[in-house]
């Protein structure tokens, strides 16, 4: 699965530590999510999609459209 979490974090000028705070997890664990060493739980993907205001499909690389269809 292609995650865009690193690209979105960098595009928003956030550190891994800041995103880890948002997700309420340890920075080292978040780093493993970015590197694909650990699978990120769905609830954290939802939280990231909400934070970045993008769809889950965009976040996981299923579409290139950032917009959320309502």
C-alpha positions as CSV (number, residue, x, y, z in Angstrom):
1,X,0.0,0.0,0.0
2,X,1.3,3.4,-0.9
3,X,0.8,5.8,2.0
4,X,1.1,9.5,1.4
5,X,1.5,10.3,5.1
6,X,5.1,11.5,4.8
7,X,4.4,13.7,1.8
8,X,1.4,15.2,3.5
9,X,3.4,15.8,6.7
10,X,6.2,17.5,4.7
11,X,3.8,19.5,2.6
12,X,2.2,20.9,5.8
13,X,5.6,21.6,7.4
14,X,5.0,19.3,10.3
15,X,7.6,17.2,12.2
16,X,7.1,13.5,12.9
17,X,6.9,14.5,16.6
18,X,4.0,16.9,15.9
19,X,2.1,14.3,13.9
20,X,2.8,11.7,16.6
21,X,1.2,14.2,19.2
22,X,-1.8,14.5,16.9
23,X,-2.2,10.7,16.7
24,X,-1.3,10.3,20.4
25,X,1.5,7.9,19.7
26,X,5.2,7.8,20.1
27,X,7.4,9.5,17.5
28,X,9.4,6.4,16.9
29,X,6.2,4.4,16.2
30,X,5.0,7.1,13.8
31,X,8.4,6.9,12.0
32,X,7.8,3.2,11.5
33,X,4.4,3.9,10.0
34,X,6.1,6.3,7.5
35,X,8.8,3.8,6.6
36,X,6.3,1.0,6.2
37,X,7.8,-1.0,9.0
38,X,4.5,-1.1,10.9
39,X,1.0,-1.1,9.6
40,X,-0.9,2.0,10.6
41,X,-4.3,1.3,12.2
42,X,-7.4,2.4,10.4
43,X,-8.5,4.7,13.2
44,X,-5.2,6.6,12.9
45,X,-5.5,6.8,9.1
46,X,-9.0,8.3,9.6
47,X,-7.6,10.8,12.1
48,X,-4.8,11.8,9.6
49,X,-7.3,12.1,6.7
50,X,-9.4,14.4,8.8
51,X,-6.4,16.4,10.0
52,X,-5.1,17.0,6.4
53,X,-8.7,17.3,5.0
54,X,-8.2,14.6,2.4
55,X,-10.0,11.4,1.6
56,X,-8.9,8.0,2.9
57,X,-8.6,6.9,-0.8
58,X,-6.1,9.7,-1.4
59,X,-4.2,9.0,1.8
60,X,-3.6,5.4,0.9
61,X,-2.9,6.0,-2.8
62,X,-6.1,4.7,-4.4
63,X,-6.8,8.1,-6.1
64,X,-5.0,11.3,-6.9
65,X,-8.0,13.4,-6.0
66,X,-7.6,15.0,-2.6
67,X,-11.2,16.2,-2.4
68,X,-13.6,14.4,-0.1
69,X,-16.8,13.4,-1.9
70,X,-19.8,14.1,0.2
